[in-house]
């Protein structure tokens, strides 16, 4: 591998920022979550799916201009070459490969390595410098297979047919993934959605991700919701909105549900450990697989992963 990049060189060379938290003249956006994508940039470079998600969430004019870049297509910017590779986090999520004078830096954004039919599969990219997230960068985070958690959910639905099951999910990525996992497990009944889920689920369908029979949960008679699965934002399952359902089982799908105290604080009866990020083992595997000589750790539990490195 070539000598490592100067720690500021790649930003200065292209005069752009990756996932900036404040408006910039030029921004490279890895994916559509609000802590990575915001409105107000002058120009945005992102994958076509991420641009569609940003426009759906923030409006057609949420940036001065958009430039779409498909996965695997190199884009020269002065002396730098930018290439996107799938990150596997949510639909359209990208890792950013930055090449400069024979040196390669990869900014992962958020990523996961487990298969997920609602997002493009993660693709490993060898590099000299790896900038990795560390959302679950502690040894305690060893996530079970999501199929195991979905089996627990369906067992609860079968065993408590008189109760509705309310699943707290983020509207972008997690909701669609849980729906996909349920369909893959053979659950073909209607799935009811909180209003906050409708636009993005419809967008996923438009972008070629089938999700089956989805229905708004609004104004459905209470008795008709016995035994049904409802997906809503995590905050909704704890407020008055949830009272319209018969004796609901409160669930939440998140990697944080492996922390029992968090589940108790959120008043979650059935925690589902389903994460859209790498766990401790996958983070370490990725660091080794990239053969990077230098690792920068950000966006999470940095200290433990830096110590392990």
Secondary structure as UniProt FT lines:
FT   TURN            7..8
FT   HELIX           9..14
FT   STRAND          17..18
FT   STRAND          26..28
FT   TURN            34..36
FT   STRAND          43..46
FT   HELIX           48..58
FT   TURN            60..61
FT   STRAND          65..68
FT   STRAND          75..77
FT   TURN            78..79
FT   STRAND          80..86
FT   TURN            91..92
FT   STRAND          94..100
FT   TURN            101..102
FT   STRAND          103..107
FT   TURN            117..118
FT   STRAND          129..134
FT   TURN            135..136
FT   TURN            139..140
FT   HELIX           146..159
FT   TURN            160..162
FT   STRAND          165..168
FT   TURN            171..173
FT   HELIX           174..184
FT   TURN            185..186
FT   STRAND          191..193
FT   HELIX           195..206
FT   TURN            207..208
FT   STRAND          214..216
FT   TURN            218..219
FT   HELIX           222..225
FT   TURN            226..227
FT   STRAND          229..232
FT   TURN            234..235
FT   HELIX           236..238
FT   HELIX           240..244
FT   TURN            246..247
FT   STRAND          249..253
FT   HELIX           255..258
FT   HELIX           260..265
FT   TURN            266..267
FT   STRAND          270..272
FT   HELIX           280..289
FT   TURN            290..291
FT   STRAND          294..300
FT   HELIX           302..308
//
